[in-house]
Amino acid sequence: MYSLYILKCSDDTLYTGITNNIEKRLQMHQWKIPGWAKYTRARLPVELIYSEEVWDRSQATKRELQVKKLSRKEKLELIVKN
């Protein structure tokens, strides 16, 4: 099982990603565990504001691309709906 997630960064930007371990990935974004979280490392603190479960990596990647193409307004509407 994978998760698509959206983070709100300290500069009010939104970051969208996928992972198979959301707790560990969030710690990487918050730089509590060193890792590949370059974008969010410069925008700490971050807050998890949305997540949805996706069956496999292929579907998660497709969903991530769909969400990344949304405008900021559309992403916020997605968050409010759920």
PyMOL commands that set and color helices and strands:
alter all, ss='L'
color gray80, all
select helices_A, chain A and resi 22-29+38-41+57-68+72-81
alter helices_A, ss='H'
color red, helices_A
select strands_A, chain A and resi 2-8+14-19+47-54
alter strands_A, ss='S'
color yellow, strands_A
deselect
rebuild
show_as cartoon
